[in-house]
Amino acid sequence: MSLKHKDLLSLAPLSVDEIMLMLETADSFKEVTGREIKKVPALRGKTVVNLFFEPSTRTRTSFELAAKRLSADVINFSPSSSSVVKGETLLDTARNIEAMQADIIVLRHSSAGAAETLARGVKSSVINAGDGWHEHPTQALLDLYTIRQRGMNFQGLRVAIVGDVSHSRVARSNIYALLKLGAEVRLVGPPTMMPYGVERLGAKVFYNMDDGLRDAHVIMMLRLQLERQGRAQFPTIREYSRLYGLTAERVELADAGAIVMHPGPINRGVEIAPDVADSLSSVILDQVANGVAVRMGILYLMSGANA
């Protein structure tokens, strides 16, 4: 089986089989990341361009490592030192990059829909590495991979996604994917941080954190995105932490084998207590490690190398 899409912009239109294909493809590359020589020639001769209009450490580094381990040529494009600061549009920039024979463009942008706009205007495959409040499909895929790696079955899995849901592209991608795979998705947070009408997708909404965590198998904490909110949506950070911060006592409310996740970067002492972030139930560093293997699999599939 192969992907029928030129681009990876969203998890919403993907089938269960396509999502599982990406997770299963990552399995073979996970083995590569454990070798002494962490390199295979799968994308030799291909060019991957990382086009990041927003600051990023984990995602950009992860994509760069993934591409290099597949033996692709990698170009990291920084708009702050490019023609973008002189007024060049996103599409013009991408077309110039494509003229240099780029096979895959990995885009992160502050505007929702930027990846789709780009994909319509270029022949290169486009991978959405996060666009505004819209989606972050590869982060959700590495989250799914980490859950699966722990031997958890998605069917009937109870997942509590906690925090600033309305501003989280990671949450949106996870909601689409987890519901498709048969999980029960609980969204936990203050009313001011819940997307309007999200219940129509099939997720359950909880404004009380203790209720939302009870018997959950997965606790997925979200970063408090103050830079995206524009104005305060709760009285103080201390008040937010008291009501929605994950403590060891609150982890006890969840299932006995529950795992704790976070897409990073972590605000220790705000959305998650330091002792929880560093506990045995935490798989946060596993998520980071798995990101490389998952993105290797995605780059491999998007390149058509398996066709």
C-alpha positions as CSV (number, residue, x, y, z in Angstrom):
1,M,0.0,0.0,0.0
2,S,1.1,3.6,-0.7
3,L,-0.2,7.0,0.2
4,K,-2.5,8.5,-2.5
5,H,-1.7,12.1,-1.6
6,K,1.0,14.3,-3.0
7,D,1.1,16.3,0.3
8,L,0.6,15.7,4.1
9,L,-1.3,18.8,5.2
10,S,-3.8,17.4,7.6
11,L,-4.9,14.1,9.3
12,A,-8.6,14.9,8.8
13,P,-8.9,13.5,5.3
14,L,-6.7,10.4,5.9
15,S,-8.1,6.9,6.3
16,V,-7.4,4.6,9.2
17,D,-5.3,2.4,6.8
18,E,-3.2,5.4,5.7
19,I,-2.5,6.5,9.3
20,M,-1.5,2.9,10.2
21,L,0.7,2.7,7.1
22,M,2.7,5.7,8.3
23,L,3.0,4.2,11.8
24,E,4.1,0.8,10.5
25,T,6.6,2.4,8.1
26,A,8.1,4.2,11.1
27,D,8.8,0.8,12.7
28,S,11.4,-0.1,10.2
29,F,13.1,3.3,10.5
30,K,13.0,3.1,14.3
31,E,15.4,0.1,14.0
32,V,17.7,2.3,11.9
33,T,17.9,5.0,14.6
34,G,19.2,2.4,17.0
35,R,22.1,1.4,14.8
36,E,25.7,2.5,15.2
37,I,25.6,3.9,11.7
38,K,22.2,5.6,11.6
39,K,21.9,6.0,7.8
40,V,20.2,4.4,4.8
41,P,20.3,5.4,1.1
42,A,16.5,5.5,0.7
43,L,16.3,9.2,-0.4
44,R,19.7,9.5,-2.0
45,G,19.5,12.1,-4.8
46,K,16.3,13.7,-3.3
47,T,16.3,17.3,-1.9
48,V,14.3,18.2,1.2
49,V,13.8,21.9,2.1
50,N,12.9,23.0,5.6
51,L,11.0,26.2,5.2
52,F,10.3,27.5,8.7
53,F,8.6,30.9,9.2
54,E,8.3,30.3,12.9
55,P,10.9,29.5,15.5
56,S,11.3,25.7,16.1
57,T,13.9,23.5,17.7
58,R,12.4,20.0,18.0
59,T,10.4,19.8,14.8
60,R,13.1,21.4,12.6
61,T,15.9,19.4,14.0
62,S,13.8,16.2,13.8
63,F,13.0,16.7,10.1
64,E,16.7,17.6,9.4
65,L,17.9,14.5,11.1
66,A,15.3,12.3,9.5
67,A,16.2,13.6,6.0
68,K,19.9,13.2,6.5
69,R,19.5,9.7,7.9
70,L,17.7,8.9,4.6
71,S,20.7,10.3,2.7
72,A,18.7,13.2,1.3
73,D,20.2,16.6,0.6
74,V,18.8,19.1,3.1
75,I,18.4,22.9,2.8
76,N,17.3,24.9,5.9
77,F,15.7,28.0,4.7
78,S,15.4,31.0,7.1
79,P,13.0,33.7,6.1
80,S,14.8,36.3,8.4
81,S,17.8,36.1,6.1
82,S,15.9,35.8,2.8
83,S,13.9,37.7,0.2
84,V,10.9,37.3,2.4
85,V,12.0,40.3,4.5
86,K,12.1,42.3,1.3
87,G,8.4,41.5,0.6
88,E,8.5,38.3,-1.4
89,T,5.4,36.2,-1.0
90,L,5.3,32.6,0.4
91,L,4.4,31.2,-3.0
92,D,7.1,33.1,-4.9
93,T,9.6,31.9,-2.3
94,A,8.5,28.3,-2.7
95,R,8.5,28.5,-6.5
96,N,12.1,29.7,-6.4
97,I,13.0,26.8,-4.1
98,E,11.2,24.4,-6.4
99,A,13.1,25.7,-9.4
100,M,16.2,24.4,-7.5
101,Q,14.7,20.9,-7.9
102,A,13.4,20.5,-4.4
103,D,11.4,17.2,-4.0
104,I,9.8,17.9,-0.6
105,I,9.1,21.1,1.2
106,V,8.5,21.0,4.9
107,L,6.6,24.1,5.9
108,R,6.0,25.8,9.3
109,H,4.0,29.0,9.2
110,S,2.1,31.2,11.6
111,S,-1.0,31.4,9.3
112,A,-3.6,28.6,9.2
113,G,-4.0,27.3,5.7
114,A,-0.5,28.3,4.5
115,A,0.5,24.7,3.8
116,E,-2.5,24.1,1.7
117,T,-1.9,27.4,-0.3
118,L,1.6,26.3,-0.9
119,A,0.7,22.8,-1.9
120,R,-1.7,24.1,-4.6
121,G,1.0,26.3,-6.1
122,V,4.0,23.9,-6.4
123,K,4.7,20.5,-7.8
124,S,6.9,19.5,-4.9
125,S,5.4,17.5,-2.1
126,V,4.5,19.7,0.9
127,I,4.5,18.5,4.5
128,N,2.8,20.6,7.1
129,A,5.0,21.1,10.1
130,G,2.5,23.3,11.8
131,D,0.3,26.1,10.4
132,G,-1.2,28.6,12.8
133,W,-4.0,27.1,14.9
134,H,-4.8,24.6,12.1
135,E,-2.9,21.3,12.4
136,H,0.5,19.7,13.1
137,P,0.1,16.2,11.6
138,T,3.6,14.9,12.1
139,Q,3.5,15.7,15.8
140,A,0.2,13.8,16.2
141,L,1.6,10.9,14.3
142,L,4.6,10.6,16.6
143,D,2.2,10.9,19.6
144,L,0.2,8.0,18.1
145,Y,3.4,6.0,17.5
146,T,4.5,6.5,21.1
147,I,1.1,5.3,22.4
148,R,1.3,2.3,20.1
149,Q,4.9,1.6,21.2
150,R,3.6,1.2,24.7
151,G,1.4,-1.7,23.6
152,M,-1.9,0.3,23.9
153,N,-4.8,-0.5,21.6
154,F,-6.4,2.6,20.1
155,Q,-9.9,1.1,20.1
156,G,-11.5,2.1,23.4
157,L,-8.4,4.0,24.6
158,R,-9.3,7.0,26.9
159,V,-7.2,10.0,26.0
160,A,-7.4,13.2,28.0
161,I,-6.0,16.3,26.2
162,V,-5.5,19.0,28.7
163,G,-5.0,22.8,28.4
164,D,-5.1,25.4,25.7
165,V,-7.1,23.3,23.2
166,S,-8.4,26.2,21.1
167,H,-4.9,27.4,20.2
168,S,-3.3,24.0,19.8
169,R,-2.7,22.6,16.3
170,V,-1.3,19.5,18.0
171,A,-4.6,18.9,19.8
172,R,-6.6,19.3,16.5
173,S,-4.5,16.8,14.6
174,N,-4.7,14.3,17.6
175,I,-8.4,14.7,17.9
176,Y,-9.0,13.9,14.2
177,A,-6.6,10.8,14.3
178,L,-7.6,9.4,17.7
179,L,-11.3,9.5,16.9
180,K,-10.8,7.8,13.6
181,L,-8.8,5.0,15.3
182,G,-11.6,4.4,17.9
183,A,-10.3,6.2,20.9
184,E,-12.4,8.2,23.4
185,V,-11.1,11.8,23.4
186,R,-11.6,14.0,26.4
187,L,-10.8,17.7,26.1
188,V,-10.0,19.3,29.5
189,G,-9.6,23.0,30.1
190,P,-11.3,26.3,30.9
191,P,-14.3,27.3,28.7
192,T,-12.2,30.2,27.3
193,M,-9.7,27.7,25.8
194,M,-12.2,25.3,24.1
195,P,-12.9,25.6,20.4
196,Y,-16.5,26.4,19.6
197,G,-18.5,23.3,18.6
198,V,-15.7,20.8,19.2
199,E,-18.3,18.4,20.6
200,R,-19.6,17.9,17.1
201,L,-16.4,16.0,16.2
202,G,-17.2,13.4,18.9
203,A,-14.9,14.6,21.7
204,K,-16.1,14.9,25.3
205,V,-15.5,18.3,27.0
206,F,-14.6,18.6,30.7
207,Y,-14.1,21.9,32.5
208,N,-13.1,20.1,35.7
209,M,-9.7,18.5,35.4
210,D,-10.2,15.8,38.0
211,D,-13.3,14.6,36.2
212,G,-11.5,14.6,32.9
213,L,-8.6,12.6,34.1
214,R,-10.5,9.9,35.9
215,D,-9.6,6.4,34.5
216,A,-7.8,7.9,31.5
217,H,-5.1,5.8,29.8
218,V,-3.2,8.7,28.2
219,I,-2.8,12.2,29.6
220,M,-1.7,14.6,26.9
221,M,-0.7,18.0,28.3
222,L,-0.6,21.1,26.1
223,R,1.6,24.0,26.4
224,L,0.0,27.3,27.5
225,Q,0.4,29.3,24.3
226,L,0.5,32.9,25.7
227,E,2.0,34.2,22.4
228,R,-1.1,33.1,20.4
229,Q,-3.8,34.2,22.8
230,G,-3.7,37.9,22.2
231,R,-5.4,38.6,25.5
232,A,-5.5,36.8,28.9
233,Q,-8.1,34.0,29.0
234,F,-7.7,33.2,32.7
235,P,-7.0,35.5,35.7
236,T,-3.3,34.5,36.4
237,I,-0.9,31.8,35.5
238,R,-0.9,30.6,39.2
239,E,-4.7,30.2,39.0
240,Y,-4.4,28.3,35.8
241,S,-1.8,26.0,37.2
242,R,-3.9,25.4,40.3
243,L,-6.9,24.4,38.2
244,Y,-5.3,22.7,35.2
245,G,-1.7,21.8,36.2
246,L,-0.8,18.1,36.2
247,T,0.4,17.0,39.6
248,A,1.4,13.6,40.9
249,E,-1.9,13.5,42.9
250,R,-3.9,14.1,39.7
251,V,-2.0,11.4,37.8
252,E,-3.3,9.0,40.5
253,L,-6.9,9.7,39.2
254,A,-6.0,8.2,35.9
255,D,-5.7,4.5,35.0
256,A,-2.9,2.6,36.9
257,G,-0.8,2.3,33.8
258,A,-1.5,5.7,32.4
259,I,1.2,7.6,30.4
260,V,1.9,11.3,30.4
261,M,2.7,13.1,27.2
262,H,3.6,16.7,26.2
263,P,4.5,18.0,22.7
264,G,7.0,20.5,24.2
265,P,8.4,22.8,25.1
266,I,7.4,22.3,28.7
267,N,6.5,25.1,31.0
268,R,7.5,23.3,34.2
269,G,5.4,24.3,37.2
270,V,2.7,25.7,35.0
271,E,0.9,23.0,33.0
272,I,3.0,20.1,34.5
273,A,4.8,19.6,37.8
274,P,8.6,18.8,37.4
275,D,8.3,15.5,39.3
276,V,5.6,14.4,36.9
277,A,7.5,15.4,33.8
278,D,10.5,13.4,35.0
279,S,8.4,10.4,36.4
280,L,8.3,6.8,35.1
281,S,4.8,7.5,33.7
282,S,6.2,10.3,31.5
283,V,7.0,9.4,27.8
284,I,8.0,12.9,26.8
285,L,11.5,12.0,25.8
286,D,10.2,8.9,24.0
287,Q,8.1,11.3,21.9
288,V,11.2,13.3,20.9
289,A,13.1,10.2,20.0
290,N,10.2,8.7,18.1
291,G,9.8,11.9,16.1
292,V,12.9,11.1,14.0
293,A,11.7,7.6,13.0
294,V,8.2,8.8,12.3
295,R,9.4,11.7,10.1
296,M,11.8,9.3,8.3
297,G,8.8,7.2,7.4
298,I,6.8,10.2,6.3
299,L,9.6,11.5,4.1
300,Y,10.1,8.1,2.6
301,L,6.4,7.7,1.8
302,M,6.0,11.2,0.5
303,S,9.0,10.8,-1.8
304,G,7.3,8.0,-3.6
305,A,10.3,5.8,-2.8
306,N,8.0,2.9,-2.0
307,A,5.9,3.2,-5.1
